[in-house]
């Protein structure tokens, strides 16, 4: 499966791919790009799962970071 997030390394964007590879999808492919490209890459035709980006399910919500959103 493809997973997509924003460019530029930050703690959540390093920890989330580790979590995904280790416990969710051991054959994951990761795409990193500008924030505006995340939603495009996550469109049904492109099929990537977005994480750690604004307004996505696996992002920051209710005081939880993206890593916690993936766990929950």
MMTF fields as JSON, N, C-alpha, C and O atoms, coordinates in Angstrom:
{
  "mmtfVersion": "1.0.0",
  "mmtfProducer": "UNKNOWN",
  "numBonds": 287,
  "numAtoms": 288,
  "numGroups": 72,
  "numChains": 1,
  "numModels": 1,
  "chainsPerModel": [1],
  "groupsPerChain": [72],
  "chainIdList": ["A"],
  "bondAtomList": [4, 2, 8, 6, 12, 10, 16, 14, 20, 18, 24, 22, 28, 26, 32, 30, 36, 34, 40, 38, 44, 42, 48, 46, 52, 50, 56, 54, 60, 58, 64, 62, 68, 66, 72, 70, 76, 74, 80, 78, 84, 82, 88, 86, 92, 90, 96, 94, 100, 98, 104, 102, 108, 106, 112, 110, 116, 114, 120, 118, 124, 122, 128, 126, 132, 130, 136, 134, 140, 138, 144, 142, 148, 146, 152, 150, 156, 154, 160, 158, 164, 162, 168, 166, 172, 170, 176, 174, 180, 178, 184, 182, 188, 186, 192, 190, 196, 194, 200, 198, 204, 202, 208, 206, 212, 210, 216, 214, 220, 218, 224, 222, 228, 226, 232, 230, 236, 234, 240, 238, 244, 242, 248, 246, 252, 250, 256, 254, 260, 258, 264, 262, 268, 266, 272, 270, 276, 274, 280, 278, 284, 282],
  "bondOrderList": [1, 1, 1, 1, 1, 1, 1, 1, 1, 1, 1, 1, 1, 1, 1, 1, 1, 1, 1, 1, 1, 1, 1, 1, 1, 1, 1, 1, 1, 1, 1, 1, 1, 1, 1, 1, 1, 1, 1, 1, 1, 1, 1, 1, 1, 1, 1, 1, 1, 1, 1, 1, 1, 1, 1, 1, 1, 1, 1, 1, 1, 1, 1, 1, 1, 1, 1, 1, 1, 1, 1],
  "groupList": [{"groupName": "UNK", "atomNameList": ["N", "CA", "C", "O"], "elementList": ["N", "C", "C", "O"], "formalChargeList": [0, 0, 0, 0], "bondAtomList": [1, 0, 2, 1, 3, 2], "bondOrderList": [1, 1, 2], "singleLetterCode": "X", "chemCompType": "L-PEPTIDE LINKING"}],
  "groupTypeList": [0, 0, 0, 0, 0, 0, 0, 0, 0, 0, 0, 0, 0, 0, 0, 0, 0, 0, 0, 0, 0, 0, 0, 0, 0, 0, 0, 0, 0, 0, 0, 0, 0, 0, 0, 0, 0, 0, 0, 0, 0, 0, 0, 0, 0, 0, 0, 0, 0, 0, 0, 0, 0, 0, 0, 0, 0, 0, 0, 0, 0, 0, 0, 0, 0, 0, 0, 0, 0, 0, 0, 0],
  "groupIdList": [1, 2, 3, 4, 5, 6, 7, 8, 9, 10, 11, 12, 13, 14, 15, 16, 17, 18, 19, 20, 21, 22, 23, 24, 25, 26, 27, 28, 29, 30, 31, 32, 33, 34, 35, 36, 37, 38, 39, 40, 41, 42, 43, 44, 45, 46, 47, 48, 49, 50, 51, 52, 53, 54, 55, 56, 57, 58, 59, 60, 61, 62, 63, 64, 65, 66, 67, 68, 69, 70, 71, 72],
  "secStructList": [7, 3, 3, 3, 3, 3, 1, 1, 7, 7, 2, 2, 2, 2, 2, 2, 2, 2, 2, 0, 0, 0, 0, 0, 7, 6, 6, 7, 3, 3, 3, 3, 3, 7, 2, 2, 2, 2, 2, 2, 2, 6, 1, 6, 6, 6, 7, 7, 3, 3, 5, 1, 1, 6, 6, 7, 6, 5, 1, 7, 5, 6, 6, 5, 7, 2, 2, 2, 2, 2, 2, 7],
  "xCoordList": [0.839, 0.0, 0.894, 2.014, 0.397, 1.124, 0.592, -0.609, 1.5, 1.201, 1.826, 2.921, 1.151, 1.652, 1.578, 0.626, 2.608, 2.654, 3.459, 3.955, 3.574, 4.313, 5.82, 6.312, 6.519, 7.989, 8.499, 7.722, 9.777, 10.511, 10.33, 9.218, 11.431, 11.45, 11.057, 11.574, 10.143, 9.779, 9.503, 9.383, 9.401, 9.287, 8.16, 8.375, 6.968, 5.822, 6.046, 5.649, 6.67, 6.882, 8.005, 8.198, 8.737, 9.729, 9.129, 9.313, 8.411, 7.834, 6.691, 6.571, 5.861, 4.707, 5.12, 4.561, 6.068, 6.475, 7.051, 6.819, 7.789, 8.295, 7.123, 7.118, 6.131, 4.961, 4.21, 3.825, 4.009, 3.284, 4.028, 3.423, 5.336, 6.12, 6.173, 6.132, 6.262, 6.423, 5.124, 5.133, 3.987, 2.762, 1.54, 0.55, 1.584, 0.394, 0.576, -0.274, 1.664, 1.867, 3.361, 4.069, 3.839, 5.283, 5.845, 7.051, 4.982, 5.447, 5.047, 4.885, 4.892, 4.443, 5.445, 6.657, 4.915, 5.701, 5.303, 4.115, 6.289, 6.012, 6.308, 7.334, 5.392, 5.549, 5.617, 4.809, 6.554, 6.711, 6.666, 7.38, 5.827, 5.714, 5.122, 4.886, 4.875, 4.268, 2.879, 2.202, 2.468, 1.172, 0.029, -0.888, 0.052, -1.038, -1.092, -2.15, 0.025, 0.07, -0.457, -0.817, -0.507, -0.955, -2.388, -2.679, -3.277, -4.679, -4.822, -5.621, -4.064, -4.091, -3.658, -4.304, -2.574, -2.053, -2.995, -2.954, -3.842, -4.783, -6.129, -7.045, -6.265, -7.529, -7.789, -6.849, -9.056, -9.367, -8.606, -8.235, -8.37, -7.654, -6.17, -5.567, -5.577, -4.161, -3.988, -3.029, -4.907, -4.951, -3.98, -3.842, -3.304, -2.383, -3.149, -4.137, -2.692, -3.297, -2.553, -1.345, -3.247, -2.566, -2.393, -3.253, -1.28, -1.053, -0.222, 0.498, -0.335, 0.394, 0.334, 1.354, -0.884, -1.134, -2.428, -3.247, -2.627, -3.852, -5.099, -5.109, -6.129, -7.446, -7.482, -8.268, -6.643, -6.715, -7.036, -6.768, -7.602, -8.016, -6.846, -6.988, -5.711, -4.543, -3.615, -2.415, -4.192, -3.454, -3.64, -3.994, -3.41, -3.548, -5.023, -5.672, -5.551, -6.949, -7.072, -6.445, -7.873, -8.226, -7.006, -7.035, -5.947, -4.753, -3.854, -2.852, -4.19, -3.362, -2.522, -2.992, -1.29, -0.442, -0.81, -1.62, -0.225, -0.527, -0.181, -0.925, 0.919, 1.334, 0.217, -0.13, -0.34, -1.422, -2.688, -3.423, -2.955, -4.123, -4.038, -5.053, -2.849, -2.681, -2.902, -3.517, -2.421, -2.595, -4.058, -4.548, -4.754, -6.152, -6.99, -8.209],
  "yCoordList": [-1.162, 0.0, 1.238, 1.205, 2.315, 3.585, 4.462, 4.501, 5.155, 6.092, 7.42, 7.45, 8.52, 9.831, 10.826, 10.828, 11.672, 12.736, 13.904, 13.867, 14.927, 16.125, 15.899, 15.039, 16.679, 16.663, 17.279, 17.806, 17.212, 17.791, 16.943, 16.725, 16.491, 15.585, 16.303, 17.374, 15.695, 16.088, 14.788, 13.734, 14.844, 13.637, 12.734, 11.538, 13.279, 12.469, 11.837, 10.693, 12.557, 12.033, 11.015, 10.391, 10.835, 9.76, 8.574, 7.421, 8.873, 7.818, 7.091, 5.872, 7.811, 7.18, 6.134, 5.038, 6.417, 5.36, 4.13, 3.0, 4.343, 3.205, 2.368, 1.145, 3.036, 2.348, 1.596, 0.441, 2.251, 1.628, 0.399, -0.659, 0.521, -0.624, -1.771, -2.942, -1.434, -2.446, -3.162, -4.366, -2.422, -3.003, -2.954, -3.632, -2.17, -2.008, -2.596, -3.354, -2.26, -2.642, -2.815, -1.844, -4.057, -4.288, -4.142, -4.279, -3.866, -3.628, -2.225, -1.997, -1.313, 0.04, 0.791, 0.645, 1.588, 2.538, 3.924, 4.217, 4.783, 6.112, 7.181, 7.144, 8.132, 9.29, 10.53, 10.68, 11.406, 12.645, 13.799, 13.792, 14.785, 15.909, 17.12, 17.106, 18.181, 19.387, 19.077, 18.162, 19.835, 19.592, 19.561, 18.755, 20.404, 20.416, 19.126, 18.762, 18.438, 17.191, 15.999, 14.982, 16.108, 14.988, 14.604, 13.422, 15.569, 15.277, 14.716, 13.806, 15.241, 14.706, 13.25, 12.419, 12.936, 11.568, 10.615, 9.403, 11.175, 10.345, 10.213, 9.598, 10.771, 10.655, 9.181, 8.392, 8.809, 7.404, 6.856, 5.682, 7.684, 7.2, 6.959, 6.068, 7.745, 7.566, 6.502, 5.731, 6.453, 5.366, 5.368, 4.336, 6.456, 6.482, 6.864, 7.595, 6.37, 6.683, 7.88, 7.796, 8.996, 10.167, 10.079, 9.539, 10.612, 10.693, 11.927, 12.445, 12.387, 13.561, 14.749, 15.339, 15.075, 16.233, 16.889, 16.231, 18.163, 18.831, 18.181, 17.788, 18.081, 17.613, 16.178, 15.87, 15.302, 13.885, 13.067, 13.503, 11.896, 11.046, 10.678, 10.683, 10.364, 9.946, 11.134, 11.072, 12.204, 13.415, 13.797, 12.954, 15.032, 15.536, 15.809, 16.579, 15.171, 15.336, 15.242, 14.394, 16.107, 16.055, 15.887, 15.102, 16.618, 16.558, 15.367, 15.186, 14.547, 13.384, 13.713, 14.391, 13.239, 13.399, 12.323, 11.443, 12.392, 11.433, 10.003, 9.074, 9.822, 8.508, 7.894, 6.725, 8.693, 8.212, 7.946, 7.007, 8.75, 8.534, 7.203, 6.531, 6.816, 5.52, 4.388, 3.381, 4.528, 3.492, 3.337, 2.218, 4.454, 4.415, 3.933, 3.823],
  "zCoordList": [0.0, 0.0, 0.0, 0.511, -0.57, -0.557, 0.571, 0.838, 1.215, 2.299, 1.922, 1.361, 2.22, 1.811, 2.972, 3.753, 3.063, 4.067, 3.515, 2.389, 4.326, 3.929, 3.988, 4.718, 3.217, 3.236, 4.526, 5.322, 4.722, 5.847, 7.106, 7.589, 7.598, 8.743, 10.021, 10.341, 10.734, 12.085, 12.833, 12.209, 14.125, 14.941, 14.467, 14.266, 14.284, 13.875, 12.5, 12.279, 11.584, 10.237, 10.162, 9.118, 11.226, 11.312, 12.065, 11.677, 13.141, 13.97, 13.264, 13.388, 12.532, 11.875, 10.839, 10.851, 9.946, 9.014, 9.735, 9.307, 10.81, 11.586, 12.105, 11.967, 12.702, 13.242, 12.145, 12.326, 11.023, 9.908, 9.407, 9.234, 9.17, 8.685, 9.698, 9.321, 10.949, 11.998, 12.354, 12.611, 12.374, 12.902, 11.987, 12.26, 10.909, 10.074, 8.685, 8.217, 8.026, 6.625, 6.381, 6.113, 6.475, 6.382, 4.965, 4.762, 3.988, 2.62, 2.144, 0.946, 3.064, 2.751, 1.877, 2.029, 0.97, 0.179, 0.654, 0.786, 0.913, 1.434, 0.396, -0.283, 0.287, -0.588, 0.292, 1.208, 0.033, 0.779, -0.214, -1.217, 0.07, -0.852, -0.177, 1.031, -0.95, -0.393, 0.168, -0.301, 1.161, 1.815, 0.814, 0.968, -0.198, -1.185, -1.996, -2.508, -2.117, -2.883, -2.097, -2.689, -0.785, 0.049, -0.3, -0.485, -0.391, -0.691, -2.099, -2.319, -3.055, -4.422, -4.445, -5.083, -3.757, -3.733, -3.006, -3.22, -2.146, -1.386, -2.089, -1.545, -3.271, -3.998, -4.324, -4.41, -4.504, -4.805, -6.009, -6.019, -7.017, -8.198, -7.916, -8.514, -7.01, -6.666, -5.597, -5.637, -4.64, -3.679, -2.516, -1.859, -2.225, -1.086, 0.184, 0.122, 1.321, 2.616, 3.201, 3.427, 3.453, 3.993, 5.507, 6.202, 6.016, 7.458, 7.774, 6.921, 9.014, 9.513, 8.552, 8.194, 8.15, 7.301, 7.775, 8.415, 7.475, 7.902, 7.294, 6.128, 8.102, 7.659, 7.133, 6.238, 7.677, 7.313, 8.56, 9.68, 8.368, 9.492, 10.399, 11.622, 9.825, 10.612, 10.856, 10.588, 11.365, 11.674, 13.128, 13.952, 13.444, 14.808, 15.11, 14.402, 16.168, 16.559, 18.07, 18.704, 18.632, 20.062, 20.967, 21.914, 20.677, 21.51, 21.237, 21.928, 20.241, 19.892, 18.665, 17.752, 18.643, 17.466, 16.442, 16.731, 15.266, 14.212, 14.621, 14.307, 15.306, 15.781, 16.634, 16.467, 17.547, 18.396, 17.587, 17.891, 16.57, 15.727, 14.999, 14.817, 14.583, 13.912, 14.894, 14.542, 16.107, 17.131, 17.506, 17.66, 17.652, 18.068, 16.924, 17.055]
}
